[in-house]
């Protein structure tokens, strides 16, 4: 039984299907009488060390809609920010809360909370992984196509990012083909590429024309993620040939869908004409964060 969501690998294909069935029913039943309240009388801590719009709001709203109480903690204003250890923090928070959602820099902090506490922990983004976003993206793909088998998603840009890592994992679990088109400087993590997780396949290539051929979905993300600001000039220069513009869009299937986890840096990784076109499903992805995360919390914290 899944207890935490730390990387995204915790859910196998059948668990992903159950999660998405639940997310779809929460989406269609939102605001209607009889909507489930499995977090009633429960308090969920939200530790954030990085900025957020979508993740913070969708979790706070989701916890409220499931009957629970969100407790927002700016990590820098807690004693963790002044050096209290992760294990001690985990033991203390487990005495008050019924679950923790955490967005931070180091993956080991998330893992440390899970190992030393006694309540479920959800990774809401680290430098290494962003599983809530990746699972939501997969849900959105399923919502648009009704299938995973035979689906090709091409990722353009920083292949070494947290989104690339998480999308590699969930794509393999679900069974889609995930093509990462990235320069050698930002090639995908070899160990994550090699992991055996399901029937899906992952490939790394550097030529957008080849990578985009027959793509059903194109995915892109910011070139300078939070925590990598010092590398901004080099990143913008190296990743420029991987911009998602109209010329690149035309290399994929005529009805290709465009995905982006947002926020977008328009004019850098994606152009306005693509972002504002009918191909873009980026705001559906943003909305689906709410429904998928509610399903994740019901599964892990709802008992
Ligand atoms: N996609 C995403 O995680 O958005 P926020 O940084 O706004 O939470």
Boltz pocket constraint, residues with backbone or C-beta under 6 A from the ligand:
constraints:
  - pocket:
      binder: B
      contacts: [[A, 51], [A, 52], [A, 53], [A, 54], [A, 55], [A, 56], [A, 124], [A, 125], [A, 133], [A, 261], [A, 262], [A, 263]]
      max_distance: 6.0
